[in-house]
Amino acid sequence: MGVHDDLHARARTVMPSWLNPYYTNPIAIDRGEGCRVWDLEGNSYLDFFGGVLTTMCGHAVPEVVEAIQAQAAKVLHTSTLYLSEPLIELSEMVCELSGIPDARVFFTPSGSEANDAALMLATIYRRSNQILAMRNSYHGRSFSTVAVTSHKSWSPTSLTGLQVNFVQGGYRLRSPFRDLDDDAYTAACLQDLTDVLDMMTSGDVAALIAEPIQGVGGFTTPPDGFFGSMKKTLDNDGILFISDEVQTGWGRTGEHFWGYQAHDIIPDMLTFAKGVGNGLAIAGVVARAEIMNSMPGVHFSTFGGNPLNSAGALANLKYLLDNDLQANSLARGEQFHARMQPVVDANDGIAELRGRGLMLAIETVQPGSIEPAPGAATSILQNCRDRGLLVGKGGLYGNVIRVAPPLSVSAEEIDEASDIFTEAIAASYA
Ligand SMILES: Cc1ncc(COP(=O)(O)O)c(C=O)c1O
């Protein structure tokens, strides 16, 4: 039995059955450097999924490692009962970067908790438990975020204290409006939003929560300006807009620092997680002060923004900005797109290549239709791994391959990954 087989057998005896590692023969990643990782059996891979869009600046970035080591040697944890230099400096930076006026930020250890805090704030501020979310959304694994998640396989319970309605627009390929052009598509979704507000709510809805590009949903990308149009309708009723930037934040989409910027709006709140800590457990919600400060009583998160995570996140964000990784994301994303578009066009088992910057996906279908083909996606995933490339899977039907390397990826690494991806697709359809 190999090292991986042995670990897998041990995991199955003590971990939940629903924690499914990738591949029939899962691997354990032992170490990483930049965009490359090595498994416990000594094989190396290009990491083009970054632990689900989380390794943002690359593995073992010296500046980030040094900041974590220096902070770990001083103090790991103090809690927000005491002032913390790294937390306050990070808060100043995140508020400034958020684009939200008079911003306040609250840190949590995960994206689910960040969205949970945003939903709680919205319901308190608006005195309503009515929430809108997009079809095909994913907002986390906690009790409240499962309620605003529109994915059967990620929705283990329908129990909730929220009154949730899901509106059209997130997933164009499978939308009844898919054949319309951008403007007509947006108009049709807007009409759906109006219908939902008029027919399914009592009018005083608290908020719409939306991912500018749906992550788990398969990097589904609405037309530019889509959420701007939605927000005009929401504004008429004072309904808040929460932009879930857990996957789209920090320049990953290339053209913009935040996903919401493709829609010419400023959200009332935004949530972030994943990339900000480059692997450290740090996330949070940014809101205008009047919304953030509307929380009555005391609110506290033991690990939220602790000194270790804050110092690491601070070094990570400085590295991102100093090296203009947003510009790199745009250039490398365009490079990958240009390499893969002809491959996708030539294969009628792939419906489309979509996404932005370094957030790109292909959706596998039965040839000539939009009938999902999850087996083809599983095969591509495995064929990539066998050739030294780690990518991700997702989508409503598990038929989407997601590509999201660290934003520091080089042109050579994109070329290498494009070659492997092309071969893996060919092998999967042979
Ligand atoms: C858009 C989005 N929101 C929220 C979450 C939940 O974040 P976490 O897994 O850190 O709780 C995720 C996780 O994948 C996500 O993709």
The ligand as an SDF file (V2000), in Angstrom:
LIG
                    3D

 16 16  0  0  0  0  0  0  0  0999 V2000
  -18.7280   32.5130   -2.8730 C   0  0  0  0  0  0  0  0  0  0  0  0
  -18.4690   31.8150   -1.5760 C   0  0  0  0  0  0  0  0  0  0  0  0
  -19.0000   32.3080   -0.4590 N   0  0  0  0  0  0  0  0  0  0  0  0
  -18.7760   31.7310    0.7360 C   0  0  0  0  0  0  0  0  0  0  0  0
  -18.0200   30.5920    0.8480 C   0  0  0  0  0  0  0  0  0  0  0  0
  -17.8130   29.9430    2.1800 C   0  0  0  0  0  0  0  0  0  0  0  0
  -16.5110   30.1420    2.6130 O   0  0  0  0  0  0  0  0  0  0  0  0
  -15.8710   29.1410    3.7110 P   0  0  0  0  0  0  0  0  0  0  0  0
  -15.7120   27.8160    3.0580 O   0  0  0  0  0  0  0  0  0  0  0  0
  -14.5860   29.8350    4.0730 O   0  0  0  0  0  0  0  0  0  0  0  0
  -16.8210   29.1040    4.8580 O   0  0  0  0  0  0  0  0  0  0  0  0
  -17.4480   30.0300   -0.2960 C   0  0  0  0  0  0  0  0  0  0  0  0
  -16.6280   28.8080   -0.2110 C   0  0  0  0  0  0  0  0  0  0  0  0
  -16.2950   28.1680   -1.1810 O   0  0  0  0  0  0  0  0  0  0  0  0
  -17.6790   30.6650   -1.5360 C   0  0  0  0  0  0  0  0  0  0  0  0
  -17.1690   30.1680   -2.6630 O   0  0  0  0  0  0  0  0  0  0  0  0
  1  2  1  0
  2  3  1  0
  2 15  2  0
  3  4  2  0
  4  5  1  0
  5  6  1  0
  5 12  2  0
  6  7  1  0
  7  8  1  0
  8  9  2  0
  8 10  1  0
  8 11  1  0
 12 13  1  0
 12 15  1  0
 13 14  2  0
 15 16  1  0
M  END
$$$$
